[in-house]
């Protein structure tokens, strides 16, 4: 078998199976919820938003996936990719998506659900570079964290203790994650941040963002939403009528070894370690390229289907 053929075989074997302890929580019943990319629990309800191209609106949904109402808010959004809790009757809305890595108008909005009243806080990364991001975390310190979506993991950027309206608020690097991060949330029960990718979810200890656990996720068309409630982790996906799954919060294995992707001669695709030593350097690079291409091709195909 050629090195390229071996790489394809190894990739197929390395992709994780669906999480055995996942259960179906509900499905979206509103056809307007077509690109759910962000999820947050507010009291007895859930709030979600569509990503790029949608209006400045939020969907308030019950625990059976039925839309109770929509909330319009006043902000010139371009690519909303994440939500986070912001106190009673409020959510944070992160307009930080930047697939082309060319934006200079990123912003975080604090929206009141009762009437849509909005406070807007422009943000920028400390090094001045543009990045794509789809995750926002409300940390227990009161700060916010934006997690970069990188094909081989990404940096975590944290806000100052308080944000200022009308001024550019600088986000400073504080850590890294291994996932192709599509959403994240703080779990008060474990005191950890949970970060999801398309195939795996990691748990990170604060304040240094130490990687302590990773679990496989159920298969979803394009999983880009995560929220935490008292019963576990909720995982949503883009697509009309898609299922929201529930998983337990991942727990670190006792005396667990260092993450496999840190071992010499190994690499990872969407957060899963793959041994490339038998393949050689060229095949290892090809494997990474193949995994990346599969993720991007699947995303592009789903977007074409919705047009």
N, C-alpha and C positions, 0 to 999 in steps of 0.2 A: 504494500500500500504506500502511495506517495506521502510525503510529509503533509501536503495540503489535505489529502484524504484522511490522514490520521488526526489532523487538527479538527476536522469536521466531526469525526467520531468522538473524540475526547470532549468536544463542546456539547454534543448531544448527551453524553453520559454525565457531564458535570452539571447540567441545568437541574435545579431542585424540583422534587415532586411537590404537589400541593400539600400545604400544611395539614397534617392529620387531625389536629385539634381545632380546626376552623369550623365555624357554623354560620349559616346564612342568617343575617339579622333582619334584613328587609330589602326591598328593591325600590329604586326611584320610580314613582308612578306619574310624574309630571313630564310630558314630552319636551318641555322647555329646558329641563335639566339634561342637557346633551353632552356637556363637557365639564362635569363636576371635577374641579381641581382645587380642593380646599374644603375642609369640614371641621366644624367646631360644635361642641355641646354647650347649649345655653339653657340652663334649667331643665325643663322636661322636653325641650325641643332640640332640633339639630339645625344648623345653618350651613348652607353650601353656596357656591358661586361657580358660574361657568368661567373658563379662562378666555384666551385671546379672542377679541372681536365682539364680545357681548357688551350690553349696556352696563351702567353702574347700578347693579341690582343684586340683592341677596334673596335666597329662598329659605324661608322658615318652614321646617318640615317636622311632622310628628314621627313617633317611633315606629310607624308602619310605612314610612316613606311617602306619605301624602302631604302635599304642599298646603300649608295653612294660610300663608300670605307671602307676598313679595315686598321687599323694602327697597325703594329707590333712594340713592344717596347722591350728593352733589360733588362729583369729582370727575375730571377728564381722564378716565382710566384707559389704558392701552392693553395690558396683559395681566389681569389679576390671576395669581397662581396659588395663593395661600390665605388662610384665615387663622386667627388665634383668639383665645378669650381675652376680653378687655374689661372685665368687671360686669356687674349686673346690668342686663339690657344693652350691653355693648360688645362689639367684636372689632378686632383689628383686621383690616383688609390690606393685603400686600400686593401692590402693583409693581412687581419686580421681575416679571418674566422678560427675557431678552434673548431670544433664540439667535439673533444675529450678533449679539454682543456689541451693540452700537448705541444703546440708550444713555441719555444723560438726564432723564426726567423720572427717575424712580421715586416712589413715594409710598409711605404707610399712612393709611387712613383709619381713624377711630370713628366708628359709626354707631349711632344710637338706634337700636332696632325699633323703638316705639314710634319714631317719626323720621328717621333717616338723617338727623342732624350729624354733620361730619366735621371732624378736625383733620387737617392734612399736614403731614410732616415730610418734606422732601428729604431723601437720603442719598448718600454716595459712599462708595468704598474708599477706605483710607488711602490706598495707593493710586486712586484715580482711574483704575482700569474698569472696563465694562465686563460684566459677568451675567450669565444666565442663572436664575435662582427660582425655585418653586416651593420653598419651605420657609415658614415663619414660626418661631417659638416664643411664647411668653414665658420668660424665666422667672423663678421664684423671687429673684432679686428685684423684680419690676422692670428689668431691661428686656429688650427684644433681641432675638438672634435670627439672622438670615443665613440659610445654608445654601451654598453654591451647588448647582447641578453640574457635576463634572463626569465625564465618561469613565474616569478611573478614580472616582471619589471627588470630594471638593472641600473647600475651606468653609469655616464657620466665622461669621462676622457679627459682632455684638454692638449694640447701641450704647450711648452714654446713659447714665442713670435716669435722665429725663430728656424728653424731646422738646424741641422748640418749633412752634408753628412759623411758617414763612421763612425759615432759614434752612440751609442744607445741613442735615445731621449726619455726622461721620460714623460709619460702621467700621470697627476695628477687628482684625483677625484674632481669634482666640483658640482655634482648634481645627481639626479635620474630621471628616467622616469617610467611610469606605464605600457607602452606597452611591448609586446614581440617584441622588436624593430628589424625590418628587413630592415629599411632604414630611412634616415632623411635628412633634408635640411633646410637651413636658408632662410626665406622669407623676402626680403628687404622691401616689401610693409608694412607689419605689424610689422617688427622688431622682429619676433618670430621664434623659431625653430619648425618645424613640424616633428613629429615622427610617423611613421606608424608601425602597427603590421599587423597581418593577418586579423583582423576584425574591427579595429578601428584606428583612427589617432588622436593624441593629439597635442596641441599647447602649447609652453612653453616660458615664458618671461625670457629674460636675464637680469642680469648676473646670477641669482640664480636658473634658471631652474624651475620657479614656474609654476605649471600645471594650465592653465587657460581655456582650452576648450578641448572637445573630440567629435568626430563625427563617425558615422558608415561608413564603406567602402563598396563599391560594392563587390559582391562575385567574387573571383578570384581563379584559381587553386592553386597558391602558390605565393601570392603577396609579392615581395621582392624588389621593386624599387619605388622611389619617386623622383620627380624633381619639381622645381618651375619655372614658367615663368610669363610673364605679364598678362596672362589670367587665372591663377589659379594653381592648383596642378595636376601633371600628375602621374598616378599610374600604374606601370607595374607589370607583373607576369612572372614567369617561364613558359615554355611550348612553343612549336612551334606554331606560328600563333596566340598567345594569344592577347587579346585586351588590349590596354592602355586606361585607363579611365581619364577623367578630372573632377575635383571637384573644387568648390570655396574654398578659404582659410577659415578655420573655425574661427568664431568670438566668443569671450566669451559672454555668456548670461548676460544681465544686472543683477547685484546683485546676481550672481549665488552662490548657497550654496557650501560648501566644497565638494570635490569629494566623491561620494557615497561609494567608497571602503575604505574611512577613517572612516566610521561610525562603532561603535561597533557592532559585530555580523554579519558583512558583509565581503565578500571576493570578488575576481574577477578572471575571466578566460578571457585571452586575452583582458584585459582592461575594462571589463564590470562588473558592480557590481551585485552581487547575494546575496540575503538575505538568510543566512543559519541558522538563529535562530530557525525556526520551525523544522530543521532537526537534530539538535544536533551536537556535535563536531565531532563524528566519520563520520557522513554523510557529514559534511562540508569538511573534509579531503578527503573523497572519491570523492566528487564533483570536487575538485581541481585536484585529480589524473586522473579522467575521462577526464576532459577538456584537461589536458596536454597530455594524451595518444591519444586522438583524433587528436590533432595537429600533434604529432610525427608520428602517424600511417599514416595519410594522406600524409605527406612528404615522408615517406619511400616508400609508394605505388607508388607515382609518379616517384621516382627515379628508382624503379624496372621496370616501364613501359618503361623508356627511354633506358634501357640496351638492 
